[in-house]
């Protein structure tokens, strides 16, 4: 008898449906358990990821709070005189608070050497040295040389100066008056007595030097108004000079940059209008830092409350939430009258969220005005609140910490689940093979019986007297 390739073909029974129903009854409950476990693991890993993210943001706010230098920042506020900006100021954290009136009497400048009429050329193509030679440029200890080839023109000299790799800040230009071409040197080196000095190796170059080769003056002349000079300011009537337009520590631990000379008083031309500089602690920065601390804390609490309510990693969420809330009440010594953050303008609401007090007793703005240094000690001094909270946060976030360990355990469960699915799939393949083998025998048996029955019926029908209705 030929082999049966599909269950039920030989017998006519719906054996495929029987096999399918049997496999489903065995497979469905286990697949459902796998799917539920996979979904649970996914939710738990997502929850831990969200906690880790919010906890990291909270840690960042604590890192700023526990750095005492952030409470020592200074803000430099400048009220400019009528007529525009004359100065800008930056102050270090060590600068002393105070108010100052500053007038800019003079800006610094570099020297400017212009070729005299007698030394000028008729055009830019005029030769400045028939045999060639060297020009040396010097100012305030800096120097560089320019070597000219024989037959070099005025235009060649200008290019050689401006393109020199060692040039420390000298620019050369040519002014064409219509009847002559004059060379102009402009030095960026500022400060009294830092005028540009140009010497040469041959008298042929005297016309383009400030000093002649044989002694005396060259053809390049520095007018008294074009001489290098210092910047001069007055701070509360005290005159201060600088070789540049930047004054370092004229007011200790502050840098003043002058932009233009102060305008004169319209009512008294002998007086200069002053800019007012006020150096103070940067309370606005600290206030913004405290607001970010509250914002990151409240976001973390919202996440933890959600996890507890949904019973998602609720043990971890509840433990972290309760620990942090309890630590908010930590007492700090050495911060004056501020023992806890609730003395420093904060309140804990019924939902465990923090709020900043804007009115009433211990309003944050009042505390910052009256006990600014103590606020710094509360958050960044010895045994401060930020350090206490950071230790807890670190225990959860660090490698090998609570979140890391729990995440690793869940990832291990995920890998085990993949393995369980593969093993189950293999078992189901073997189970289906056994079912098909079993029902194949039944199919053959029923097919054989049916064939015998048909043969008997055929024999009976051929007997005398057999009547087929």
PEDADA-V727184 format. One record per residue. N is the residue number from 1. RES is the residue in one small letter. PSI is psi in radians with two decimals (none if undefined). OMEGA is omega in whole degrees, -180 to 180 (999 if undefined). BURIAL is + if it has 16 or more other ideal C-beta (glycine too) atoms within 10 Angstrom, else -. Layout:
[[N & RES & PSI & OMEGA & BURIAL] [N & RES & PSI & OMEGA & BURIAL]]
//
This chain:
[[1 & x & 2.33 & -178 & -] [2 & x & 2.64 & -179 & -] [3 & x & 2.60 & 179 & -] [4 & x & 2.16 & -175 & +] [5 & x & -0.28 & 178 & -] [6 & x & 2.28 & -175 & -] [7 & x & 2.25 & 177 & +] [8 & x & -0.18 & -179 & +] [9 & x & -0.75 & -177 & -] [10 & x & -0.71 & -174 & +] [11 & x & -0.40 & -176 & +] [12 & x & -0.01 & 178 & -] [13 & x & 2.62 & 179 & +] [14 & x & 1.19 & -177 & -] [15 & x & -0.52 & 177 & +] [16 & x & -0.71 & 179 & -] [17 & x & -0.66 & 179 & -] [18 & x & -0.76 & 180 & -] [19 & x & -0.79 & -179 & +] [20 & x & -0.76 & -179 & -] [21 & x & -0.67 & 179 & -] [22 & x & -0.76 & 179 & -] [23 & x & -0.75 & 179 & -] [24 & x & -0.71 & -179 & -] [25 & x & -0.58 & 180 & -] [26 & x & -0.63 & -171 & -] [27 & x & -0.75 & -171 & +] [28 & x & -0.85 & -178 & -] [29 & x & -0.69 & -178 & -] [30 & x & -0.73 & 177 & -] [31 & x & -0.69 & 179 & -] [32 & x & -0.72 & 178 & -] [33 & x & -0.69 & 178 & -] [34 & x & -0.79 & -178 & -] [35 & x & -0.72 & 179 & -] [36 & x & -0.73 & 179 & -] [37 & x & -0.71 & 179 & -] [38 & x & -0.74 & 179 & -] [39 & x & -0.74 & 179 & -] [40 & x & -0.78 & 180 & -] [41 & x & -0.71 & 180 & +] [42 & x & -0.79 & 179 & -] [43 & x & -0.74 & -179 & -] [44 & x & -0.73 & 179 & +] [45 & x & -0.69 & 177 & +] [46 & x & -0.72 & 179 & -] [47 & x & -0.78 & 178 & +] [48 & x & -0.66 & 178 & +] [49 & x & -0.70 & 179 & -] [50 & x & -0.72 & 178 & +] [51 & x & -0.76 & -180 & +] [52 & x & -0.73 & -180 & +] [53 & x & -0.85 & -179 & -] [54 & x & -0.60 & 179 & +] [55 & x & -0.62 & 177 & +] [56 & x & -0.70 & 178 & -] [57 & x & -0.69 & 177 & -] [58 & x & -0.70 & 179 & +] [59 & x & -0.69 & 179 & +] [60 & x & -0.70 & 179 & -] [61 & x & -0.59 & 178 & +] [62 & x & -0.64 & 180 & +] [63 & x & -0.65 & 178 & -] [64 & x & -0.73 & -177 & +] [65 & x & -0.65 & -174 & +] [66 & x & 0.04 & 175 & +] [67 & x & 1.85 & -174 & -] [68 & x & -0.45 & -179 & -] [69 & x & -0.45 & 179 & -] [70 & x & -0.32 & 176 & +] [71 & x & -0.13 & -180 & +] [72 & x & 0.10 & -180 & +] [73 & x & 2.58 & 179 & +] [74 & x & 2.51 & 174 & +] [75 & x & 2.32 & -179 & -] [76 & x & 1.90 & -178 & +] [77 & x & 2.17 & -178 & -] [78 & x & 2.19 & 172 & +] [79 & x & 1.93 & -174 & -] [80 & x & 2.67 & 176 & +] [81 & x & 2.84 & 177 & +] [82 & x & 2.20 & -179 & -] [83 & x & -0.05 & 173 & -] [84 & x & 3.09 & -179 & -] [85 & x & 2.21 & 177 & -] [86 & x & -0.42 & 180 & +] [87 & x & 2.79 & 166 & +] [88 & x & 2.63 & -173 & +] [89 & x & 2.44 & 169 & +] [90 & x & 2.48 & -176 & -] [91 & x & 2.48 & 177 & +] [92 & x & 2.93 & -179 & -] [93 & x & -0.34 & -179 & -] [94 & x & -0.03 & 180 & -] [95 & x & 2.49 & 180 & +] [96 & x & 2.43 & 178 & -] [97 & x & 2.53 & 179 & -] [98 & x & 3.01 & -180 & -] [99 & x & 2.40 & -175 & -] [100 & x & 2.54 & 174 & +] [101 & x & 2.19 & -174 & -] [102 & x & 2.27 & 175 & +] [103 & x & 2.44 & 178 & +] [104 & x & 1.93 & -178 & +] [105 & x & -0.57 & -175 & -] [106 & x & 2.43 & 174 & -] [107 & x & 2.65 & 176 & +] [108 & x & 2.76 & 175 & +] [109 & x & 2.75 & 174 & +] [110 & x & 2.93 & -178 & +] [111 & x & 2.80 & 180 & +] [112 & x & 2.09 & -179 & +] [113 & x & 2.22 & -178 & +] [114 & x & 2.42 & -180 & +] [115 & x & 2.31 & 180 & +] [116 & x & 2.83 & 179 & -] [117 & x & -0.70 & -177 & -] [118 & x & -0.46 & -177 & -] [119 & x & -0.08 & -174 & +] [120 & x & 2.92 & -178 & +] [121 & x & 2.83 & -179 & +] [122 & x & -0.50 & 179 & -] [123 & x & 2.98 & -178 & -] [124 & x & -0.23 & -179 & -] [125 & x & 0.01 & 178 & -] [126 & x & 2.49 & 180 & -] [127 & x & 2.28 & 179 & -] [128 & x & -0.33 & 178 & +] [129 & x & 1.98 & -179 & +] [130 & x & -0.60 & -177 & -] [131 & x & -0.12 & -178 & -] [132 & x & 2.93 & -180 & +] [133 & x & -3.03 & -176 & +] [134 & x & 2.36 & 172 & -] [135 & x & 2.40 & 178 & +] [136 & x & 2.24 & -178 & -] [137 & x & 2.32 & -178 & +] [138 & x & 2.51 & 175 & +] [139 & x & 2.22 & 176 & +] [140 & x & 0.79 & 176 & +] [141 & x & -0.11 & 178 & -] [142 & x & 2.61 & 180 & -] [143 & x & 2.77 & 171 & -] [144 & x & 2.77 & -178 & +] [145 & x & 2.59 & 174 & -] [146 & x & 2.11 & 180 & +] [147 & x & 2.21 & -178 & -] [148 & x & 2.48 & 176 & +] [149 & x & 2.83 & 177 & -] [150 & x & 2.36 & 179 & -] [151 & x & 0.15 & -180 & -] [152 & x & 2.39 & -179 & +] [153 & x & 3.04 & 177 & +] [154 & x & -0.71 & 178 & +] [155 & x & -0.67 & 178 & +] [156 & x & -0.71 & -180 & +] [157 & x & -0.79 & 179 & +] [158 & x & -0.81 & -180 & +] [159 & x & -0.74 & -178 & -] [160 & x & -0.64 & 179 & +] [161 & x & -0.89 & -175 & +] [162 & x & -0.49 & -178 & -] [163 & x & 0.00 & -177 & -] [164 & x & 2.25 & -176 & +] [165 & x & -0.44 & -177 & -] [166 & x & 0.05 & -179 & -] [167 & x & 2.17 & -175 & +] [168 & x & 0.13 & 178 & +] [169 & x & 0.56 & 179 & +] [170 & x & 2.23 & 176 & +] [171 & x & 2.45 & 179 & -] [172 & x & 2.32 & 178 & +] [173 & x & 2.85 & 178 & -] [174 & x & 2.22 & 176 & +] [175 & x & 2.12 & 180 & -] [176 & x & 1.98 & -176 & -] [177 & x & -0.20 & -174 & -] [178 & x & -0.59 & 178 & -] [179 & x & -0.21 & -180 & -] [180 & x & 2.91 & 176 & -] [181 & x & 2.14 & -177 & +] [182 & x & 2.39 & 177 & +] [183 & x & 2.45 & 178 & +] [184 & x & 2.24 & 173 & +] [185 & x & 2.32 & 176 & +] [186 & x & 2.17 & -178 & +] [187 & x & 2.40 & 176 & +] [188 & x & -0.04 & -180 & -] [189 & x & 1.96 & -176 & +] [190 & x & 3.00 & 176 & +] [191 & x & 2.51 & 180 & +] [192 & x & 2.38 & 177 & -] [193 & x & 0.32 & 178 & -] [194 & x & 0.61 & 180 & +] [195 & x & 2.63 & 177 & +] [196 & x & 2.35 & 175 & +] [197 & x & 2.19 & -180 & +] [198 & x & 2.07 & 178 & +] [199 & x & 3.00 & -177 & +] [200 & x & 3.00 & -179 & +] [201 & x & -0.07 & -178 & +] [202 & x & 2.49 & -177 & +] [203 & x & -0.34 & 178 & -] [204 & x & -0.42 & -176 & +] [205 & x & 0.19 & 180 & +] [206 & x & -0.64 & -178 & +] [207 & x & -0.40 & -178 & +] [208 & x & 0.39 & 180 & +] [209 & x & 2.72 & 174 & +] [210 & x & -0.49 & 178 & +] [211 & x & 2.28 & 180 & +] [212 & x & 2.71 & -177 & +] [213 & x & -0.66 & -179 & +] [214 & x & 0.14 & -178 & -] [215 & x & 2.71 & -179 & -] [216 & x & -2.95 & -175 & -] [217 & x & 2.53 & 175 & -] [218 & x & -2.95 & -178 & +] [219 & x & -0.26 & -180 & +] [220 & x & 2.15 & -174 & +] [221 & x & 2.37 & 176 & +] [222 & x & 1.94 & 177 & +] [223 & x & 2.58 & 179 & -] [224 & x & -0.61 & 179 & -] [225 & x & -0.33 & -179 & -] [226 & x & 0.13 & -180 & +] [227 & x & 2.68 & 176 & +] [228 & x & 2.51 & -178 & +] [229 & x & 2.88 & 178 & +] [230 & x & 2.82 & 166 & +] [231 & x & 2.51 & -180 & +] [232 & x & 2.27 & 174 & +] [233 & x & 2.85 & 173 & +] [234 & x & 2.21 & 177 & +] [235 & x & 1.92 & -176 & +] [236 & x & 0.71 & 177 & -] [237 & x & -0.10 & 180 & -] [238 & x & 2.14 & -178 & -] [239 & x & 2.34 & -180 & -] [240 & x & 2.39 & 179 & +] [241 & x & 2.74 & 176 & +] [242 & x & 2.49 & 180 & +] [243 & x & -0.26 & 176 & +] [244 & x & -3.14 & 179 & -] [245 & x & 0.20 & 177 & +] [246 & x & 2.27 & -180 & -] [247 & x & 1.84 & 178 & +] [248 & x & 2.14 & 175 & -] [249 & x & 0.37 & 170 & -] [250 & x & -0.71 & 162 & +] [251 & x & 2.09 & -170 & +] [252 & x & 2.28 & 177 & -] [253 & x & 0.39 & 175 & -] [254 & x & 2.65 & 177 & +] [255 & x & 2.15 & 179 & +] [256 & x & 2.22 & 176 & +] [257 & x & 2.15 & -179 & -] [258 & x & 2.45 & -175 & +] [259 & x & -0.67 & 177 & -] [260 & x & 2.87 & -179 & -] [261 & x & 2.54 & -179 & +] [262 & x & 2.48 & 176 & +] [263 & x & 2.76 & 178 & -] [264 & x & 2.70 & 178 & -] [265 & x & 2.16 & -178 & -] [266 & x & -0.34 & 180 & -] [267 & x & -0.20 & -179 & -] [268 & x & 1.75 & -175 & -] [269 & x & -0.22 & 179 & -] [270 & x & -0.11 & -178 & -] [271 & x & 2.55 & 176 & -] [272 & x & 2.46 & 174 & +] [273 & x & 2.46 & -176 & +] [274 & x & 2.70 & 170 & +] [275 & x & 2.47 & 178 & +] [276 & x & 2.18 & 178 & -] [277 & x & 2.23 & 176 & +] [278 & x & 2.07 & 178 & -] [279 & x & 2.15 & -178 & +] [280 & x & 2.89 & 175 & +] [281 & x & 2.53 & -177 & +] [282 & x & 1.31 & -178 & +] [283 & x & -0.54 & -178 & +] [284 & x & -0.69 & 178 & -] [285 & x & -0.78 & -180 & -] [286 & x & -0.71 & 179 & +] [287 & x & -0.78 & 179 & +] [288 & x & -0.65 & 179 & -] [289 & x & -0.74 & 179 & +] [290 & x & -0.63 & 178 & +] [291 & x & -0.69 & 178 & -] [292 & x & -0.61 & 176 & +] [293 & x & -0.82 & 180 & +] [294 & x & -0.72 & -179 & +] [295 & x & -0.81 & -179 & -] [296 & x & -0.62 & 178 & +] [297 & x & -0.83 & -178 & +] [298 & x & -0.65 & 178 & +] [299 & x & -0.70 & 178 & -] [300 & x & -0.75 & 180 & +] [301 & x & -0.69 & 179 & +] [302 & x & -0.78 & 179 & -] [303 & x & -0.82 & -178 & +] [304 & x & -0.71 & 178 & +] [305 & x & -0.70 & 179 & +] [306 & x & -0.73 & 180 & -] [307 & x & -0.68 & 180 & +] [308 & x & -0.80 & -179 & +] [309 & x & -0.71 & -179 & -] [310 & x & -0.03 & -178 & -] [311 & x & 0.69 & 176 & -] [312 & x & 2.09 & -173 & +] [313 & x & 0.73 & -172 & +] [314 & x & -0.54 & 180 & -] [315 & x & -0.78 & 178 & -] [316 & x & -0.80 & -178 & +] [317 & x & -0.77 & -178 & +] [318 & x & -0.74 & -179 & -] [319 & x & -0.76 & 180 & -] [320 & x & -0.78 & -178 & +] [321 & x & -0.85 & -177 & +] [322 & x & -0.63 & 180 & -] [323 & x & -0.80 & -179 & -] [324 & x & -0.76 & 180 & +] [325 & x & -0.74 & 179 & -] [326 & x & -0.66 & -178 & -] [327 & x & -0.34 & 176 & -] [328 & x & -0.44 & -179 & +] [329 & x & 0.13 & -179 & -] [330 & x & 2.41 & 180 & +] [331 & x & 2.27 & 180 & -] [332 & x & 2.30 & 178 & +] [333 & x & 2.68 & 177 & -] [334 & x & 0.16 & 179 & -] [335 & x & 0.63 & 179 & +] [336 & x & -2.29 & -179 & -] [337 & x & -0.07 & -179 & -] [338 & x & 1.79 & -179 & +] [339 & x & -0.59 & 178 & +] [340 & x & 2.99 & -180 & -] [341 & x & -0.32 & 179 & +] [342 & x & -0.22 & 173 & -] [343 & x & -0.15 & -172 & +] [344 & x & 0.52 & 174 & +] [345 & x & 0.31 & 179 & +] [346 & x & 2.68 & 174 & +] [347 & x & 2.59 & 179 & -] [348 & x & 2.08 & -178 & -] [349 & x & 3.02 & -176 & -] [350 & x & -0.50 & -179 & -] [351 & x & 0.30 & 179 & -] [352 & x & 0.21 & 177 & +] [353 & x & 2.62 & 177 & -] [354 & x & 2.57 & 176 & +] [355 & x & 2.58 & 176 & -] [356 & x & 2.23 & -179 & +] [357 & x & 2.14 & -179 & +] [358 & x & -0.26 & 179 & -] [359 & x & 2.95 & 176 & -] [360 & x & -2.88 & -178 & -] [361 & x & 2.38 & 179 & -] [362 & x & 0.60 & 172 & +] [363 & x & 2.48 & -174 & -] [364 & x & -0.79 & -179 & +] [365 & x & -0.68 & 179 & -] [366 & x & -0.72 & -180 & -] [367 & x & -0.75 & 180 & +] [368 & x & -0.64 & 179 & +] [369 & x & -0.63 & -173 & -] [370 & x & -0.52 & -175 & -] [371 & x & 0.80 & -174 & +] [372 & x & -0.84 & -178 & -] [373 & x & -0.62 & -180 & -] [374 & x & -0.53 & 176 & +] [375 & x & -0.72 & 177 & +] [376 & x & -0.72 & 179 & +] [377 & x & -0.59 & 180 & +] [378 & x & -0.71 & -177 & +] [379 & x & -0.37 & -174 & +] [380 & x & 0.11 & 179 & +] [381 & x & -2.92 & 179 & +] [382 & x & 2.27 & 180 & -] [383 & x & 0.55 & -174 & -] [384 & x & 2.88 & -178 & +] [385 & x & -0.69 & -178 & +] [386 & x & -0.72 & 178 & +] [387 & x & -0.73 & -180 & +] [388 & x & -0.82 & 179 & +] [389 & x & -0.64 & -179 & +] [390 & x & -0.63 & 179 & +] [391 & x & -0.72 & 178 & -] [392 & x & -0.80 & 180 & +] [393 & x & -0.76 & -179 & +] [394 & x & -0.64 & 180 & -] [395 & x & -0.50 & 179 & -] [396 & x & -0.64 & -172 & +] [397 & x & -0.48 & -173 & +] [398 & x & 2.78 & 175 & -] [399 & x & 2.25 & -176 & -] [400 & x & 0.10 & 178 & -] [401 & x & -3.06 & -174 & -] [402 & x & -0.78 & -179 & +] [403 & x & -0.71 & 179 & +] [404 & x & -0.80 & -179 & -] [405 & x & -0.75 & -179 & -] [406 & x & -0.66 & 178 & +] [407 & x & -0.76 & 179 & +] [408 & x & -0.68 & 180 & -] [409 & x & -0.73 & 179 & -] [410 & x & -0.67 & 177 & +] [411 & x & -0.64 & 177 & -] [412 & x & -0.70 & 177 & -] [413 & x & -0.65 & 178 & +] [414 & x & -0.77 & 179 & -] [415 & x & -0.68 & 179 & -] [416 & x & -0.62 & 179 & -] [417 & x & -0.72 & 177 & +] [418 & x & -0.74 & 179 & -] [419 & x & -0.73 & 180 & -] [420 & x & -0.70 & 179 & -] [421 & x & -0.76 & -179 & -] [422 & x & -0.74 & 179 & -] [423 & x & -0.72 & 179 & -] [424 & x & -0.72 & 180 & +] [425 & x & -0.69 & 179 & -] [426 & x & -0.76 & 179 & -] [427 & x & -0.66 & 180 & -] [428 & x & -0.61 & 176 & -] [429 & x & -0.77 & -180 & -] [430 & x & -0.68 & -179 & -] [431 & x & -0.74 & 178 & -] [432 & x & -0.70 & 180 & +] [433 & x & -0.72 & 180 & -] [434 & x & -0.68 & 179 & -] [435 & x & -0.77 & -178 & +] [436 & x & -0.65 & 178 & -] [437 & x & -0.75 & -179 & -] [438 & x & -0.83 & -177 & -] [439 & x & -0.37 & 175 & +] [440 & x & -0.71 & 178 & +] [441 & x & -0.74 & 179 & -] [442 & x & -0.72 & -179 & +] [443 & x & -0.77 & -180 & +] [444 & x & -0.75 & -179 & -] [445 & x & -0.86 & -178 & -] [446 & x & -0.66 & 179 & +] [447 & x & -0.70 & 179 & +] [448 & x & -0.78 & 180 & -] [449 & x & -0.69 & -179 & -] [450 & x & -0.66 & -180 & -] [451 & x & -0.73 & 178 & -] [452 & x & -0.72 & 179 & -] [453 & x & -0.74 & 180 & -] [454 & x & -0.65 & 180 & -] [455 & x & -0.73 & 179 & -] [456 & x & -0.75 & 180 & -] [457 & x & -0.68 & -179 & -] [458 & x & -0.67 & -180 & -] [459 & x & -0.74 & -179 & -] [460 & x & -0.64 & -176 & -] [461 & x & -0.34 & -179 & -] [462 & x & -0.08 & 179 & -] [463 & x & 2.58 & 179 & -] [464 & x & 2.42 & 177 & -] [465 & x & -0.08 & -180 & -] [466 & x & 2.17 & -178 & -] [467 & x & 2.19 & 179 & -] [468 & x & 2.05 & 177 & -] [469 & x & none & 999 & -]]
//
